């Protein structure tokens, strides 16, 4: 497990850029963290690292957002509002998970039974005792 501590949104973004630059086809990342912890900032960095210049926001009401303008297709899922795994099956998640792109699944703990065994789990946590902008980011 790798643990990274950041002290600003820009540091969290830069870590995302590093992850995006190193991403390979077929990788699936689970992104866990409370509301407002910086998941979207991290994802925006990943997109930048993949060479995507268009605006990236959380696909809360569409479940998956597809970005094709980078060096790899980027599939950004937000499963916070889904009722059950059947909704993931309806959108054909397997085509994304086992395709040639990179998948990031926010709130993946809600659908952990369908996450591939090789998933990289990224957890972002706050610790207000260490400052408002402090984040502990665990990658395993």
Phi and psi in degrees as a GROMACS rama.xvg file:
@    title "Ramachandran Plot"
@    xaxis  label "Phi"
@    yaxis  label "Psi"
@TYPE xy
-110.542  131.347  UNK-2
-119.235  125.822  UNK-3
-121.026  135.16  UNK-4
-108.789  129.565  UNK-5
-119.976  154.289  UNK-6
-124.506  14.909  UNK-7
-162.252  159.889  UNK-8
-60.7292  -36.4001  UNK-9
-66.6713  -33.9041  UNK-10
-68.4539  -39.0427  UNK-11
-64.3169  -41.9258  UNK-12
-60.3622  -46.3819  UNK-13
-61.9204  -37.2346  UNK-14
-63.5192  -41.4307  UNK-15
-59.5347  -42.411  UNK-16
-58.2681  -44.636  UNK-17
-59.7575  -44.6848  UNK-18
-63.0282  -43.3894  UNK-19
-62.281  -40.7933  UNK-20
-64.2836  -30.6505  UNK-21
-95.1837  -2.58604  UNK-22
-66.8112  144.804  UNK-23
-122.469  155.77  UNK-24
-55.2571  137.975  UNK-25
87.6447  -1.82768  UNK-26
-77.414  141.561  UNK-27
-123.893  128.159  UNK-28
-116.625  134.93  UNK-29
-99.7074  131.02  UNK-30
-118.353  115.322  UNK-31
-117.327  138.563  UNK-32
167.327  151.089  UNK-33
-64.15  166.378  UNK-34
-57.8639  136.068  UNK-35
78.0609  12.0084  UNK-36
-87.106  -15.4535  UNK-37
117.364  16.1426  UNK-38
-61.2665  -43.7679  UNK-39
-66.3945  -39.5498  UNK-40
-60.0336  -44.5145  UNK-41
-60.5483  -47.5611  UNK-42
-61.7578  -40.0028  UNK-43
-61.6812  -36.7408  UNK-44
-65.9914  -42.5032  UNK-45
-58.0199  -46.6222  UNK-46
-59.0169  -43.8756  UNK-47
-61.0804  -42.0582  UNK-48
-64.0753  -24.5191  UNK-49
-86.4291  -3.48706  UNK-50
87.5343  18.9954  UNK-51
-92.549  123.578  UNK-52
-103.633  -11.8851  UNK-53
-74.2613  158.528  UNK-54
-60.8105  137.973  UNK-55
-121.147  122.109  UNK-56
-129.799  167.205  UNK-57
-70.4474  130.48  UNK-58
-85.3998  50.5562  UNK-59
-54.4375  -37.5995  UNK-60
-101.66  -3.37161  UNK-61
-113.863  -4.97792  UNK-62
69.9635  -49.3685  UNK-63
-134.512  138.693  UNK-64
-119.445  133.056  UNK-65
-109.143  131.338  UNK-66
-122.296  119.777  UNK-67
-110.143  5.1469  UNK-68
-89.8438  -0.270419  UNK-69
-98.6068  -169.61  UNK-70
-70.8105  -20.9053  UNK-71
-135.982  151.134  UNK-72
-61.4654  140.883  UNK-73
-121.25  120.329  UNK-74
-112.424  113.886  UNK-75
-110.049  110.528  UNK-76
-100.403  144.457  UNK-77
-132.162  106.464  UNK-78
-101.176  16.9605  UNK-79
-56.5741  -37.9253  UNK-80
-98.3814  3.3  UNK-81
-78.3193  149.607  UNK-82
-82.6978  -40.518  UNK-83
-159.609  176.161  UNK-84
-62.1869  -27.2343  UNK-85
-57.4496  -33.4297  UNK-86
-64.6321  -35.3601  UNK-87
-67.1294  -39.205  UNK-88
-64.8372  -37.252  UNK-89
-62.8939  -33.6599  UNK-90
-88.797  0.995912  UNK-91
71.4081  46.363  UNK-92
-54.5055  -31.8385  UNK-93
-62.4818  -33.5292  UNK-94
-62.3425  -34.0934  UNK-95
-78.3167  -49.594  UNK-96
-60.0534  -37.7868  UNK-97
-112.349  27.0422  UNK-98
-97.3799  -158.489  UNK-99
-97.4783  6.10348  UNK-100
-103.404  -166.036  UNK-101
-117.55  131.6  UNK-102
-110.454  136.768  UNK-103
-122.493  126.551  UNK-104
-117.773  106.109  UNK-105
-75.579  141.312  UNK-106
64.7651  32.1188  UNK-107
-59.287  -22.3288  UNK-108
-61.3247  -21.1326  UNK-109
-76.7351  -16.6055  UNK-110
-131.545  33.5292  UNK-111
-59.1483  -24.1948  UNK-112
-67.9971  -18.4229  UNK-113
-104.94  -2.68596  UNK-114
-71.3198  133.17  UNK-115
-59.1376  151.792  UNK-116
-57.214  -33.2792  UNK-117
-86.3003  7.55289  UNK-118
-56.1266  137.847  UNK-119
-92.0887  121.982  UNK-120
-96.5981  124.609  UNK-121
-117.146  120.193  UNK-122
-116.594  128.937  UNK-123
-113.566  126.199  UNK-124
-129.368  146.965  UNK-125
-94.1409  157.598  UNK-126
-145.775  93.0161  UNK-127
-59.6349  -22.453  UNK-128
-64.6978  -21.5321  UNK-129
-103.024  7.08231  UNK-130
118.231  153.21  UNK-131
-61.4646  -36.4709  UNK-132
-95.9517  0.349448  UNK-133
-67.4671  135.914  UNK-134
-135.864  139.051  UNK-135
-107.119  119.764  UNK-136
-115.736  117.09  UNK-137
-105.743  130.704  UNK-138
-121.585  120.875  UNK-139
